Amino acid sequence: MSFDFNEIISVTMVLFAVIDILGSIPIILSLREKVGHIQSEKASIVALVIMVVFLFGGNTILKFLGVDVNSFAVAGSFVIFFLALEMILGLHLFKEDTPLTASIVPLAFPLIAGAGALTSLLSLRAEYEIQNIIVGIVINIGLVYLVLKNTSKLGKILGPGGIGILRKVFGIVLLAIAVKLFATNIKELF
């Protein structure tokens, strides 16, 4: 078991773009206004556990359903593609319920460890070593924790324009990642 710095950077960038915690600052600010205190530590730990459990158990679930990792990666590339389009074009393709509380449910799941992140994990597993993915998850959860703790400050610093630019840039990165995942895994299916 060896760590590959390039893989860790790639995984970290993919998850950072998919989780889009900086783009979620407006949502987090809104939650803070509605319910007050947000449990940053608890939300971060629960999201970490969900992601790691899905990284290891997601493959078993797929086998039970009769789906291979490459097929899931191709399907995941479509989800990531549409998430990227949302970020770039400002569309809302996925419907979201407005949470009533800022508990673990809206923060840890689905805001942090949502469908895009979980799909990405299994897609990444088809290409990268598991230990590098775990390091990427931990780095991202650390960043998520810092953002959750400093949301108000970051919102003021970035402003609406800065947040919009970040969403567009990470949307383009995500779009390129979706294309790469599709191209790499579609070959394995034929």
C-alpha positions in Angstrom: 0.0 0.0 0.0 1.6 3.2 -1.2 0.4 6.7 -1.4 0.5 8.5 -4.7 0.5 12.3 -4.4 -0.9 12.9 -7.9 -3.8 10.5 -7.2 -4.5 12.3 -3.8 -4.5 15.7 -5.6 -6.8 14.4 -8.3 -9.3 12.8 -5.8 -9.2 15.9 -3.6 -10.0 18.2 -6.6 -12.8 15.9 -7.8 -14.4 15.7 -4.4 -13.9 19.4 -3.7 -15.7 20.3 -6.9 -18.5 17.8 -6.3 -19.1 18.7 -2.7 -18.8 22.4 -3.7 -18.7 23.6 -0.1 -17.7 27.1 -1.2 -20.7 27.2 -3.5 -22.8 26.0 -0.6 -21.9 29.0 1.5 -25.2 30.8 0.6 -27.2 27.7 1.7 -25.2 27.4 4.9 -25.7 31.1 5.6 -29.5 30.7 5.1 -29.5 27.7 7.5 -27.7 29.7 10.1 -30.3 32.5 9.8 -33.2 30.1 10.1 -32.0 27.9 13.0 -29.0 29.6 14.6 -26.1 27.4 15.6 -24.8 24.7 13.2 -22.9 21.8 14.7 -19.8 21.9 12.3 -17.9 19.1 14.1 -20.8 16.7 14.1 -21.8 17.4 10.5 -18.2 16.9 9.3 -17.7 13.6 11.2 -21.0 12.2 10.1 -20.2 13.2 6.4 -16.8 11.5 6.7 -18.3 8.3 8.1 -21.0 8.2 5.4 -18.4 8.7 2.6 -16.0 6.1 3.9 -18.7 3.5 4.6 -20.1 4.1 1.1 -16.6 3.8 -0.4 -16.2 0.3 1.1 -19.8 -0.8 1.1 -21.0 0.7 -2.1 -19.3 -2.0 -4.2 -21.1 -4.7 -2.2 -24.4 -3.0 -2.8 -23.6 -2.8 -6.6 -22.7 -6.5 -6.7 -25.9 -7.4 -4.9 -27.8 -5.4 -7.6 -25.7 -7.0 -10.4 -24.0 -3.8 -11.5 -20.2 -3.6 -12.1 -18.1 -0.6 -11.1 -17.4 0.5 -14.6 -21.2 0.7 -15.4 -21.7 2.7 -12.2 -18.8 5.0 -13.1 -20.4 5.7 -16.5 -23.7 6.4 -14.8 -21.9 8.5 -12.3 -20.2 10.5 -15.0 -23.7 11.5 -16.2 -24.7 12.6 -12.7 -21.4 14.6 -12.4 -22.0 16.0 -15.9 -25.4 17.4 -14.9 -24.1 18.7 -11.6 -21.4 20.6 -13.6 -24.1 22.0 -16.0 -26.0 23.2 -12.9 -22.9 25.0 -11.7 -21.9 26.5 -15.0 -25.3 27.5 -16.3 -27.0 28.3 -13.1 -29.7 25.7 -13.8 -31.5 23.6 -11.2 -31.9 20.2 -12.6 -32.0 18.3 -9.3 -34.9 19.1 -6.9 -34.0 19.8 -3.3 -36.3 20.0 -0.3 -35.7 23.0 2.0 -34.6 21.6 5.3 -36.5 22.8 8.4 -33.5 22.4 10.8 -29.8 22.6 10.5 -29.3 19.2 11.9 -27.0 16.4 10.6 -29.5 15.5 7.9 -29.3 18.7 5.8 -25.6 19.3 6.4 -23.9 15.9 6.5 -26.4 14.4 4.0 -27.2 15.6 1.4 -25.3 18.9 1.4 -21.8 17.4 2.1 -22.1 13.7 1.4 -24.8 13.9 -1.2 -25.6 11.9 -4.3 -22.9 13.5 -6.4 -20.2 12.8 -3.8 -21.2 9.2 -3.3 -21.5 8.6 -7.0 -18.1 10.2 -7.5 -16.5 7.9 -4.8 -17.4 4.7 -6.6 -16.4 6.2 -9.9 -13.1 7.3 -8.4 -12.7 3.8 -7.0 -12.6 2.4 -10.5 -9.5 4.5 -11.3 -7.6 5.3 -8.1 -6.2 3.3 -5.1 -8.4 3.2 -2.0 -5.9 4.7 0.4 -5.5 7.8 -1.9 -9.3 8.2 -2.0 -9.5 8.1 1.8 -6.8 10.7 2.1 -8.8 12.9 -0.4 -11.9 12.4 1.6 -10.2 13.4 4.8 -8.7 16.5 3.2 -12.1 17.5 1.9 -13.8 17.0 5.2 -11.1 19.1 6.8 -11.9 21.9 4.3 -15.6 21.4 4.9 -15.1 21.8 8.6 -13.1 25.0 8.1 -15.8 26.4 5.8 -18.6 25.5 8.2 -16.8 27.2 11.1 -16.1 30.3 9.0 -19.1 30.6 6.7 -20.0 34.1 7.8 -16.5 35.5 7.2 -16.1 33.7 3.9 -19.5 35.0 2.7 -18.4 38.5 3.4 -15.0 38.1 1.9 -16.1 36.4 -1.4 -19.4 38.3 -1.9 -22.0 37.1 -4.3 -19.8 37.7 -7.3 -16.8 35.7 -5.9 -19.1 32.8 -5.0 -20.6 32.8 -8.5 -17.1 32.7 -10.1 -16.0 29.8 -7.9 -19.1 27.8 -8.9 -18.4 28.4 -12.6 -14.7 27.5 -12.3 -15.4 24.3 -10.4 -18.3 23.5 -12.7 -15.9 23.5 -15.7 -13.4 21.3 -13.8 -16.3 19.0 -12.9 -17.4 18.8 -16.5 -13.9 17.8 -17.6 -13.8 15.1 -14.9 -17.2 13.8 -16.1 -15.9 13.5 -19.6 -12.8 11.7 -18.5 -14.7 9.2 -16.3 -17.0 8.5 -19.1 -14.3 8.0 -21.7 -12.2 5.8 -19.4 -14.9 3.5 -18.2 -17.0 3.2 -21.4 -14.1 1.3 -23.0 -14.2 -1.3 -20.3 -17.9 -2.1 -21.0 -17.3 -3.1 -24.6 
